[in-house]
Amino acid sequence: MTSATESAAQRPFDVTNREVLRIALPMTLAFLTQPLLGITDTAVIGRVGDATALGGLVVGSLIFDFAFQTFNFVRTGTTGLTAQAFGAGDETEMQATFWRATILSLGLGLLLILAEPAVSFLGLLAIAPDEGVAGATRTYVFWRMLAAPFSLLNFAVLGYVLGRGRATLGLLLQLLINGANIVFSILFGLVLEGGIAGVALGTATGEAIGALVGLGIVLAGFDRHRRPALTRVLDRPSFGRMVAVNRDIMIRSFCLLAAYALFTRLGASLGSLTLAANGVLLTMFMVGGYFLDGLANASEQLVGRAVGANWRPAFDRSVTLTIRWGLVMSALLALLFFASGETVVSFLTTDTPVRAAAAPYIGWAAFSCFAGALAFLMDGVFIGATWSATMRNMMLLSALLFALAAYALLPAFGNHGLWAALQLFLALRGFTLLAATPAHRRRTFGN
């Protein structure tokens, strides 16, 4: 925030371990339901017995994962801005923030529908499957893309809900969306024999149901006496700030995806077995990320609230507690994966050569949970405080150094060098943001 925040009245509040966990635990549970969707869709198409359709599902899901991770800035940007208005006690601004996010999400969703042919083309160009799989992918993307406005509206609703610290409601909405996705995917894909089109339509239906229910709940909770005028919703500086925050987060997301893509590409240069083994091992890191994302959401809300309330003690306490919990949790996860890594790999793949190829690198995969913990948590801090430009810049720096380290270490140390470069990337993301925090804190709170 700027000097406007510095001159605002202070609104003291306490941050406790209980408050951190009250937000973190429900959202951790919500994130852990995400893998169930992929398992259900795969099982539905698997029972149809069409290998081409199964390949189309895999490729189509990758395309959507990339597209919607790119637009996840709608959620994160909304959380930070809503939390700051919440901390300032400005109900009108909270409602205005939600309407701006709604307008942005619906507009982007409609653009995605119009751009569906281009999205399919670029995705297929990047992955290059055979023509049968490509045809199934086009079908999946076409039907699922129809729900793009609802999918992005769900981001806006979740961002608003989390910004107000209502993590339990966020959990319930995610359970509704994921549960509806599962039910309708089974109904349309298997029971009604719709195949891959049915699975895509089922997922789209679940997204639409979740968006409409979430919108209804949010609107019902609005204080009608503090409804913002249309001129305030469309206020150019406020809208510009939301767009700027979202732009920076989008660039940061692109860099993150590019770094993981480079890791995958360099792994592929070592052979198909190494590529497959790295993919299996990264799953452990991604699972650890679900746990850390819950704490990151807690830091987003509490830090944003502290900035809006102009109360530095709450900011300091939020950063300290979320980092403390995150490091403890990530250390336990790293130890768990290190001890059970071979069992986890055996569960994820039945291919004996892939298991053997993964075994030497289990330690790296386990440690990555700890190495990346600070990055997850500091992302939450910077999103909540809307210090998005610095977050973008530190990501650009970390990604560049990762690329240099990967290309330098790979020839000498092979896949071990590649994993070492990944640890460097994860650690740099966290420590660069932590190092930038004191200067931002002084500018924001004036002390």
Secondary structure as UniProt FT lines:
FT   HELIX           3..6
FT   HELIX           17..32
FT   HELIX           34..48
FT   HELIX           51..70
FT   TURN            71..72
FT   HELIX           73..87
FT   TURN            88..89
FT   HELIX           91..114
FT   HELIX           116..127
FT   HELIX           131..145
FT   TURN            146..147
FT   HELIX           148..163
FT   TURN            164..165
FT   HELIX           167..186
FT   HELIX           187..191
FT   HELIX           195..220
FT   HELIX           224..226
FT   HELIX           230..233
FT   HELIX           236..268
FT   TURN            269..270
FT   HELIX           272..309
FT   HELIX           312..348
FT   HELIX           352..358
FT   HELIX           359..361
FT   HELIX           362..371
FT   HELIX           373..384
FT   TURN            385..386
FT   HELIX           388..413
FT   HELIX           415..445
//
